[in-house]
Amino acid sequence: MLVLAITVLFTLTGILAVLMIADSLLKARAAYDQLMHEAAVMRAGLAEHPAAPALRVRALASRAMPDRRPAQLRMRHAPVPVPAYAAA
């Protein structure tokens, strides 16, 4: 009985994996076709090319990400605490 349950589980998992891959391939193909259509429209001169500043917006936004370094690395210029026995 356990063997049957494991076999059914692996079979269903395999079927779901194949369906997910097929769905991703269909979505990727549709996105590729849309990009190729937009490129053809731009090459034909029927649509304006985006301005250069509009293309750089994403690069500028990526630099505004918060600093994820540990606190010790961020506080390079902070005073180093001196133990009480060394200060006396």
Secondary structure as GFF3:
##gff-version 3
##sequence-region A 1 88
A	DSSP	alpha_helix	2	44	.	.	.	ID=ss1
A	DSSP	alpha_helix	52	63	.	.	.	ID=ss2
A	DSSP	alpha_helix	71	74	.	.	.	ID=ss3
A	DSSP	alpha_helix	84	87	.	.	.	ID=ss4
###
